[in-house]
Amino acid sequence: MLRRPMEQKQNKINRKTFLKNYNMKKQIFAAAAIALFAVSCTKSTTKTEQVENADGSLTTTTTTVSESPAVSVDTAKIDKAKEDVKAKVDAAGNKIDDAAQKTKEGINKAGSDIKEGANKVGSDIKKGAQEVSKDVKDAAAKGASKVEEGAKKLKEDLSK
């Protein structure tokens, strides 16, 4: 079902009016809450006096005294709280520094362990290479002597 433009315009107006009323209600409620808070913080005392005049008539005087309590801030408590917070922050900083130092020492130890392991592996490789080199030289020498013997036998066979 299609809406007519007039109905759409009317709906927009109703929404705007609702929002205006809603915002106004919020503002009124906030003002009432502030006023209630201000009144609840006020101490009032009422005194009634009756004075007899010279002609015998009574005059009644009512006096209302309102007192707003002075807001007192205990700076000693604030200073103590600041010192406590500072002490806790310092303690946390010290714990972080200690943890960082332990981590640094652990990393240094791990680095030295790795270095020692690498040195050991390097020396093992060097030792193994020297042994292989010696074995190759021995094998080459044996091979050369066999080649020489073979050459001598071939020479003898050829000379016959």
Backbone as a chain_set.jsonl record, in Angstrom:
{"seq": "MLRRPMEQKQNKINRKTFLKNYNMKKQIFAAAAIALFAVSCTKSTTKTEQVENADGSLTTTTTTVSESPAVSVDTAKIDKAKEDVKAKVDAAGNKIDDAAQKTKEGINKAGSDIKEGANKVGSDIKKGAQEVSKDVKDAAAKGASKVEEGAKKLKEDLSK", "coords": {"N": [[0.849, -1.167, 0.0], [0.649, 2.111, -0.868], [1.824, 5.088, 0.547], [0.457, 8.25, 0.99], [1.855, 11.453, 0.155], [1.051, 13.406, 2.021], [0.421, 11.953, 4.326], [2.948, 10.986, 4.995], [4.285, 13.361, 5.574], [2.775, 14.178, 7.77], [3.433, 12.136, 9.585], [6.16, 12.702, 9.988], [5.958, 15.157, 11.262], [4.625, 14.393, 13.608], [6.626, 12.784, 14.779], [8.641, 14.686, 15.226], [7.352, 16.375, 17.037], [6.934, 14.592, 19.132], [9.626, 14.053, 19.836], [10.437, 16.61, 20.641], [8.769, 17.015, 22.858], [9.646, 14.879, 24.421], [12.366, 15.523, 24.895], [11.95, 17.898, 26.295], [10.652, 16.923, 28.554], [12.714, 15.419, 29.669], [14.472, 17.478, 30.356], [12.967, 18.89, 32.246], [12.692, 16.921, 34.214], [15.4, 16.61, 34.956], [15.907, 19.176, 36.02], [14.159, 19.12, 38.186], [15.289, 17.073, 39.702], [17.745, 18.227, 40.389], [16.85, 20.416, 41.874], [15.579, 19.073, 43.98], [17.762, 17.817, 45.127], [19.206, 20.065, 45.972], [17.427, 21.106, 47.846], [17.311, 19.019, 49.678], [19.781, 19.187, 50.78], [19.674, 21.34, 52.358], [19.31, 22.767, 55.547], [16.733, 23.657, 57.59], [15.34, 25.791, 60.09], [12.595, 26.525, 62.108], [11.27, 29.15, 63.982], [8.917, 30.194, 66.348], [7.488, 33.005, 67.798], [5.616, 34.544, 70.338], [4.386, 37.645, 71.165], [3.199, 39.811, 73.64], [1.321, 42.642, 73.268], [1.109, 46.077, 74.455], [-1.55, 46.805, 74.633], [-2.739, 44.424, 75.097], [-3.123, 42.621, 73.064], [-2.017, 39.821, 71.094], [0.94, 39.236, 69.275], [2.201, 37.285, 66.735], [5.243, 35.999, 65.677], [6.955, 34.437, 63.138], [9.931, 32.864, 62.383], [12.093, 31.667, 59.941], [14.992, 29.907, 59.524], [17.402, 29.124, 57.211], [19.972, 26.881, 56.495], [22.758, 26.072, 54.629], [24.798, 23.354, 54.447], [28.261, 23.677, 54.8], [30.524, 22.647, 52.4], [32.958, 20.544, 53.216], [36.269, 19.721, 52.665], [38.469, 17.215, 53.279], [41.671, 17.608, 53.328], [43.795, 16.195, 54.296], [43.069, 13.513, 54.095], [42.922, 13.312, 51.343], [45.577, 13.837, 50.62], [46.8, 11.644, 51.848], [45.633, 9.573, 50.397], [46.687, 10.153, 47.876], [49.402, 9.696, 48.392], [49.303, 6.964, 48.979], [48.5, 5.945, 46.499], [50.676, 6.737, 44.961], [52.696, 5.225, 46.202], [51.818, 2.64, 45.589], [51.977, 2.71, 42.804], [54.727, 3.077, 42.517], [55.617, 0.665, 43.632], [54.541, -1.145, 41.795], [55.963, -0.337, 39.55], [58.546, -1.061, 40.362], [58.241, -3.844, 40.478], [57.834, -4.366, 37.787], [60.294, -3.531, 36.76], [61.981, -5.408, 38.032], [61.023, -7.794, 36.885], [61.682, -7.288, 34.228], [64.465, -7.214, 34.432], [65.018, -9.871, 35.234], [64.111, -11.181, 32.961], [65.902, -10.175, 31.083], [68.308, -11.272, 32.071], [67.723, -13.98, 31.741], [67.498, -14.11, 28.961], [70.106, -13.406, 28.258], [71.486, -15.609, 29.364], [70.384, -17.68, 27.869], [71.332, -16.908, 25.378], [74.117, -17.192, 25.756], [74.205, -19.947, 26.224], [73.357, -20.888, 23.747], [75.439, -19.944, 22.182], [77.606, -21.41, 23.241], [76.748, -23.984, 22.561], [76.736, -23.75, 19.78], [79.452, -23.332, 19.349], [80.426, -25.809, 20.203], [79.206, -27.512, 18.368], [80.371, -26.491, 16.063], [83.098, -27.114, 16.537], [82.883, -29.902, 16.613], [82.111, -30.378, 13.99], [84.344, -29.438, 12.641], [86.275, -31.224, 13.612], [85.224, -33.602, 12.616], [85.423, -33.049, 9.884], [88.184, -32.945, 9.624], [88.848, -35.59, 10.198], [87.559, -36.874, 8.074], [88.978, -35.745, 5.983], [91.516, -36.809, 6.491], [90.944, -39.537, 6.147], [90.279, -39.493, 3.429], [92.698, -38.716, 2.308], [94.29, -40.927, 3.027], [92.948, -42.924, 1.631], [93.324, -41.985, -0.934], [96.077, -42.185, -1.095], [96.422, -44.98, -0.858], [95.042, -45.732, -3.11], [96.622, -44.536, -5.066], [99.03, -45.958, -4.722], [98.177, -48.517, -5.469], [97.548, -48.004, -8.092], [100.085, -47.464, -9.066], [101.317, -49.942, -8.62], [99.786, -51.458, -10.308], [100.464, -50.287, -12.714], [103.18, -50.961, -12.858], [102.967, -53.757, -13.074], [101.644, -53.93, -15.488], [103.523, -52.832, -17.163], [105.555, -54.745, -16.929], [104.244, -56.956, -17.967], [103.876, -56.083, -20.537], [106.45, -55.834, -21.389], [107.337, -58.504, -21.691]], "CA": [[0.0, 0.0, 0.0], [1.432, 3.33, -0.997], [1.409, 6.195, 1.417], [0.367, 9.527, 0.31], [2.82, 12.426, 0.678], [0.501, 14.12, 3.176], [0.56, 11.084, 5.487], [4.366, 10.963, 5.343], [4.592, 14.647, 6.198], [2.127, 14.168, 9.073], [4.232, 11.26, 10.441], [7.369, 13.428, 10.346], [5.578, 16.185, 12.245], [4.347, 13.711, 14.866], [7.902, 12.379, 15.36], [9.312, 15.884, 15.726], [6.636, 16.824, 18.233], [7.24, 13.634, 20.189], [10.993, 14.273, 20.28], [10.48, 17.877, 21.38], [8.155, 16.779, 24.172], [10.498, 13.969, 25.161], [13.523, 16.298, 25.357], [11.481, 18.85, 27.308], [10.392, 16.153, 29.763], [14.011, 15.103, 30.26], [15.013, 18.69, 30.97], [12.168, 19.168, 33.455], [13.062, 15.92, 35.2], [16.738, 16.948, 35.444], [15.789, 20.363, 36.867], [13.511, 18.695, 39.434], [16.266, 16.304, 40.481], [18.715, 19.175, 40.946], [16.166, 21.184, 42.924], [15.383, 18.171, 45.113], [19.081, 17.657, 45.749], [19.53, 21.321, 46.667], [16.548, 21.23, 49.019], [17.656, 18.001, 50.667], [21.029, 19.583, 51.417], [19.448, 22.558, 53.136], [18.745, 22.544, 56.87], [15.968, 24.853, 57.974], [14.797, 25.801, 61.447], [11.504, 27.5, 62.232], [11.038, 29.609, 65.361], [7.688, 30.978, 66.476], [7.472, 33.788, 69.039], [4.403, 35.321, 70.59], [4.685, 38.807, 72.008], [1.965, 40.496, 74.076], [1.429, 44.096, 73.133], [0.654, 46.863, 75.612], [-3.023, 46.825, 74.689], [-3.211, 43.096, 75.467], [-3.223, 41.736, 71.904], [-0.842, 38.976, 70.861], [1.55, 39.293, 67.94], [2.971, 36.066, 66.501], [6.309, 36.183, 64.689], [7.559, 33.164, 62.731], [11.216, 33.075, 61.716], [12.659, 30.445, 59.352], [16.416, 30.062, 59.234], [17.881, 28.047, 56.335], [21.427, 26.754, 56.494], [23.331, 25.105, 53.688], [26.035, 22.879, 55.058], [29.48, 23.994, 54.054], [31.182, 21.454, 51.886], [34.319, 20.53, 53.729], [37.129, 18.744, 52.016], [39.547, 16.834, 54.18], [42.875, 17.516, 52.499], [44.685, 15.166, 54.847], [42.666, 12.233, 53.496], [43.291, 13.362, 49.926], [47.032, 13.687, 50.555], [47.117, 10.254, 52.19], [45.235, 8.745, 49.252], [47.675, 10.392, 46.823], [50.636, 8.999, 48.777], [49.055, 5.53, 48.811], [48.503, 5.656, 45.065], [52.065, 6.874, 44.501], [53.438, 4.07, 46.702], [51.409, 1.466, 44.812], [52.533, 2.855, 41.458], [56.164, 2.805, 42.636], [55.789, -0.778, 43.835], [54.274, -1.803, 40.511], [57.117, -0.034, 38.69], [59.667, -1.897, 40.81], [57.967, -5.219, 40.049], [58.058, -4.42, 36.335], [61.745, -3.467, 36.566], [62.544, -6.706, 38.433], [60.664, -8.779, 35.861], [62.48, -6.988, 33.034], [65.847, -7.622, 34.712], [65.054, -11.33, 35.185], [63.968, -11.566, 31.56], [67.175, -9.857, 30.428], [69.276, -12.279, 32.496], [67.351, -15.239, 31.082], [67.85, -14.013, 27.539], [71.572, -13.465, 28.175], [71.89, -16.992, 29.629], [70.007, -18.478, 26.701], [72.273, -16.548, 24.312], [75.421, -17.824, 26.004], [74.029, -21.389, 26.008], [73.312, -21.108, 22.295], [76.802, -19.72, 21.682], [78.408, -22.579, 23.624], [76.293, -25.102, 21.736], [77.206, -23.528, 18.415], [80.901, -23.582, 19.354], [80.635, -27.256, 20.299], [78.828, -28.087, 17.071], [81.403, -26.084, 15.114], [84.312, -27.907, 16.762], [82.581, -31.271, 16.193], [82.124, -30.395, 12.518], [85.756, -29.288, 12.239], [86.933, -32.502, 13.929], [84.728, -34.58, 11.642], [85.994, -32.722, 8.576], [89.6, -33.35, 9.652], [88.888, -37.056, 10.088], [87.188, -37.23, 6.702], [90.119, -35.353, 5.138], [92.575, -37.812, 6.717], [90.494, -40.769, 5.494], [90.361, -39.284, 1.98], [94.121, -38.745, 1.956], [94.733, -42.32, 3.128], [92.35, -43.671, 0.524], [93.989, -41.529, -2.168], [97.433, -42.767, -1.094], [96.284, -46.409, -1.17], [94.645, -45.819, -4.529], [97.796, -44.187, -5.89], [99.982, -47.079, -4.657], [97.622, -49.604, -6.267], [97.692, -47.624, -9.5], [101.508, -47.638, -9.385], [101.569, -51.384, -8.715], [99.13, -51.916, -11.552], [101.249, -49.782, -13.84], [104.383, -51.783, -12.899], [102.598, -55.089, -13.592], [101.319, -53.745, -16.9], [104.82, -52.613, -17.828], [106.223, -56.047, -16.962], [103.513, -57.804, -18.909], [104.088, -55.576, -21.879], [107.854, -56.097, -21.77], [107.505, -59.934, -21.928]], "C": [[0.902, 1.24, 0.0], [0.904, 4.396, -0.048], [1.348, 7.466, 0.6], [1.362, 10.502, 0.927], [2.319, 13.155, 1.908], [0.645, 13.281, 4.444], [2.012, 11.029, 5.947], [4.751, 12.25, 6.058], [4.012, 14.69, 7.601], [2.916, 13.298, 10.057], [5.506, 11.955, 10.889], [7.066, 14.478, 11.398], [5.319, 15.543, 13.59], [5.639, 13.278, 15.549], [8.633, 13.576, 15.954], [8.667, 16.369, 17.006], [6.94, 15.892, 19.401], [8.642, 13.872, 20.737], [11.13, 15.569, 21.066], [9.921, 17.679, 22.788], [9.039, 15.89, 25.037], [11.712, 14.709, 25.719], [13.12, 17.285, 26.445], [11.214, 18.122, 28.621], [11.701, 15.785, 30.453], [14.592, 16.316, 30.973], [14.269, 19.031, 32.259], [12.543, 18.192, 34.557], [14.434, 16.226, 35.795], [16.684, 18.152, 36.375], [15.156, 19.997, 38.206], [14.492, 17.919, 40.311], [17.292, 17.227, 41.123], [18.086, 19.975, 42.076], [15.959, 20.325, 44.169], [16.695, 17.961, 45.854], [19.45, 18.903, 46.55], [18.682, 21.473, 47.928], [16.938, 20.221, 50.086], [18.959, 18.349, 51.384], [20.868, 20.821, 52.287], [18.791, 22.198, 54.463], [17.996, 23.823, 57.261], [15.384, 24.671, 59.371], [13.729, 26.879, 61.516], [11.3, 27.835, 63.704], [9.779, 30.463, 65.366], [7.71, 31.683, 67.831], [6.138, 34.53, 69.139], [4.748, 36.431, 71.577], [3.361, 39.48, 72.356], [2.195, 42.001, 74.004], [0.898, 44.783, 74.386], [-0.856, 46.871, 75.738], [-3.598, 45.461, 74.974], [-3.35, 42.152, 74.286], [-1.916, 40.964, 71.717], [-0.354, 39.139, 69.418], [2.438, 38.049, 67.813], [3.984, 36.343, 65.389], [6.93, 34.812, 64.417], [8.827, 33.483, 61.954], [11.732, 31.722, 61.214], [14.108, 30.737, 58.983], [16.851, 28.854, 58.397], [19.404, 28.063, 56.333], [21.837, 25.703, 55.471], [24.643, 24.636, 54.297], [27.239, 23.219, 54.16], [30.134, 22.688, 53.618], [32.633, 21.498, 52.357], [35.094, 19.405, 53.07], [38.29, 18.47, 52.959], [40.805, 16.608, 53.343], [43.84, 16.46, 53.02], [44.355, 13.803, 54.233], [43.076, 12.19, 52.017], [44.793, 13.162, 49.777], [47.457, 12.254, 50.851], [46.776, 9.328, 51.025], [46.233, 8.911, 48.102], [48.977, 9.661, 47.129], [50.489, 7.488, 48.605], [49.125, 5.138, 47.335], [49.932, 5.717, 44.522], [52.898, 5.67, 44.942], [53.09, 2.814, 45.898], [51.972, 1.522, 43.395], [54.038, 2.572, 41.477], [56.433, 1.312, 42.801], [55.559, -1.537, 42.531], [55.422, -1.558, 39.543], [58.321, -0.88, 39.061], [59.477, -3.348, 40.376], [58.236, -5.373, 38.553], [59.55, -4.406, 36.044], [62.411, -4.799, 36.918], [62.261, -7.777, 37.377], [61.476, -8.554, 34.59], [63.926, -7.439, 33.236], [65.984, -9.142, 34.638], [64.966, -11.82, 33.742], [65.266, -11.326, 30.804], [68.233, -10.902, 30.776], [68.996, -13.624, 31.827], [67.725, -15.234, 29.614], [69.369, -14.101, 27.369], [72.076, -14.899, 28.387], [71.569, -17.881, 28.432], [70.954, -18.182, 25.539], [73.623, -17.204, 24.507], [75.328, -19.339, 25.823], [74.031, -21.711, 24.515], [74.707, -20.956, 21.702], [77.692, -20.915, 22.003], [78.032, -23.786, 22.772], [76.793, -24.971, 20.31], [78.711, -23.779, 18.324], [81.188, -25.08, 19.382], [80.315, -27.932, 18.964], [79.883, -27.75, 16.032], [82.681, -26.897, 15.28], [84.089, -29.36, 16.357], [82.632, -31.38, 14.67], [83.567, -30.319, 12.019], [86.504, -30.604, 12.44], [86.518, -33.565, 12.92], [85.311, -34.322, 10.264], [87.456, -33.14, 8.519], [89.725, -34.868, 9.514], [88.564, -37.504, 8.673], [88.338, -36.905, 5.764], [91.247, -36.375, 5.254], [92.216, -39.114, 6.014], [90.613, -40.647, 3.976], [91.804, -39.346, 1.533], [94.652, -40.176, 1.986], [94.211, -43.137, 1.951], [93.027, -43.282, -0.783], [95.39, -42.131, -2.247], [97.375, -44.243, -1.445], [95.941, -46.581, -2.638], [95.827, -45.536, -5.433], [98.8, -45.339, -5.887], [99.466, -48.253, -5.482], [97.754, -49.293, -7.752], [99.143, -47.828, -9.939], [101.839, -49.117, -9.545], [100.978, -51.945, -10.004], [99.932, -51.486, -12.775], [102.526, -50.602, -13.981], [104.076, -53.138, -13.493], [102.307, -54.999, -15.092], [102.589, -53.577, -17.723], [105.564, -53.941, -17.95], [105.551, -56.978, -17.972], [103.773, -57.376, -20.34], [105.525, -55.865, -22.35], [108.065, -57.592, -22.054], [107.117, -60.304, -23.272]], "O": [[1.817, 1.352, 0.816], [-0.303, 4.568, 0.123], [2.107, 7.682, -0.344], [1.68, 10.386, 2.111], [3.124, 13.495, 2.775], [0.952, 13.813, 5.511], [2.284, 11.025, 7.148], [5.476, 12.212, 7.052], [4.662, 15.177, 8.527], [3.062, 13.661, 11.224], [5.905, 11.821, 12.046], [7.847, 14.663, 12.332], [5.74, 16.074, 14.618], [5.751, 13.387, 16.77], [9.181, 13.493, 17.054], [9.359, 16.732, 17.957], [7.174, 16.344, 20.522], [8.84, 13.894, 21.952], [11.864, 15.62, 22.054], [10.515, 18.114, 23.774], [9.168, 16.116, 26.241], [12.052, 14.542, 26.891], [13.86, 17.489, 27.407], [11.518, 18.649, 29.691], [11.792, 15.832, 31.68], [15.141, 16.194, 32.069], [14.886, 19.419, 33.251], [12.697, 18.589, 35.711], [14.618, 16.115, 37.007], [17.344, 18.156, 37.414], [15.57, 20.506, 39.248], [14.514, 18.096, 41.529], [17.667, 17.029, 42.278], [18.711, 20.19, 43.114], [16.145, 20.801, 45.289], [16.718, 17.932, 47.085], [19.946, 18.803, 47.672], [19.178, 21.921, 48.961], [16.899, 20.534, 51.276], [19.209, 17.854, 52.483], [21.835, 21.291, 52.885], [17.836, 21.422, 54.503], [18.56, 24.918, 57.26], [14.994, 23.575, 59.775], [13.927, 27.999, 61.047], [11.176, 26.952, 64.553], [9.592, 31.332, 64.514], [7.921, 31.057, 68.87], [5.618, 35.061, 68.158], [5.309, 36.202, 72.648], [2.512, 39.694, 71.491], [3.129, 42.544, 74.595], [0.314, 44.144, 75.261], [-1.384, 46.938, 76.848], [-4.816, 45.322, 75.085], [-3.668, 40.979, 74.484], [-0.849, 41.413, 72.136], [-1.146, 39.173, 68.476], [3.301, 37.792, 68.652], [3.641, 36.845, 64.319], [7.37, 34.12, 65.335], [8.811, 34.261, 61.0], [11.799, 30.755, 61.972], [14.41, 31.672, 58.241], [16.69, 27.707, 58.816], [20.034, 29.11, 56.188], [21.318, 24.586, 55.463], [25.503, 25.453, 54.625], [27.205, 23.058, 52.94], [30.267, 21.75, 54.404], [33.417, 22.359, 51.957], [34.609, 18.281, 52.945], [38.999, 19.385, 53.379], [40.979, 15.554, 52.731], [44.618, 15.896, 52.251], [45.255, 13.035, 53.893], [43.52, 11.157, 51.514], [45.238, 12.409, 48.912], [48.35, 11.712, 50.201], [47.535, 8.413, 50.706], [46.585, 7.939, 47.434], [49.588, 9.074, 46.236], [51.411, 6.811, 48.151], [49.732, 4.129, 46.975], [50.347, 4.868, 43.733], [53.704, 5.149, 44.17], [53.971, 2.021, 45.567], [52.393, 0.503, 42.849], [54.564, 1.917, 40.578], [57.351, 0.763, 42.193], [56.3, -2.465, 42.207], [55.814, -2.457, 38.799], [59.038, -1.364, 38.186], [60.429, -4.007, 39.958], [58.793, -6.377, 38.11], [60.031, -5.16, 35.198], [63.294, -5.266, 36.198], [63.139, -8.563, 37.022], [61.908, -9.512, 33.948], [64.543, -7.983, 32.319], [66.94, -9.653, 34.054], [65.662, -12.758, 33.352], [65.686, -12.15, 29.991], [68.966, -11.367, 29.903], [69.918, -14.319, 31.401], [68.212, -16.233, 29.084], [69.865, -14.774, 26.466], [72.979, -15.353, 27.685], [72.373, -18.723, 28.033], [71.336, -19.088, 24.799], [74.217, -17.713, 23.556], [76.268, -19.957, 25.322], [74.636, -22.692, 24.082], [75.114, -21.731, 20.836], [78.444, -21.382, 21.148], [78.905, -24.524, 22.316], [77.221, -25.951, 19.699], [79.192, -24.362, 17.352], [82.075, -25.564, 18.68], [81.05, -28.802, 18.498], [80.257, -28.594, 15.217], [83.283, -27.323, 14.294], [84.996, -29.994, 15.815], [83.14, -32.362, 14.129], [83.96, -31.038, 11.101], [87.259, -31.047, 11.574], [87.348, -34.331, 12.431], [85.657, -35.262, 9.549], [87.923, -33.632, 7.492], [90.598, -35.366, 8.804], [89.21, -38.403, 8.135], [88.648, -37.68, 4.858], [91.857, -36.759, 4.256], [93.062, -39.728, 5.364], [91.008, -41.604, 3.31], [92.116, -39.951, 0.508], [95.378, -40.592, 1.083], [94.937, -43.933, 1.356], [93.277, -44.132, -1.638], [95.841, -42.538, -3.318], [98.183, -44.72, -2.242], [96.475, -47.455, -3.32], [96.019, -46.208, -6.446], [99.364, -45.666, -6.931], [100.261, -48.926, -6.139], [98.031, -50.174, -8.566], [99.403, -48.305, -11.044], [102.545, -49.508, -10.474], [101.577, -52.778, -10.684], [100.059, -52.232, -13.746], [102.929, -50.916, -15.101], [104.833, -53.631, -14.328], [102.679, -55.884, -15.861], [102.711, -54.108, -18.827], [106.148, -54.22, -18.997], [106.217, -57.688, -18.725], [103.876, -58.208, -21.242], [105.776, -56.105, -23.531], [109.068, -57.871, -22.711], [107.197, -61.478, -23.637]]}, "num_chains": 1, "name": "protein.A"}
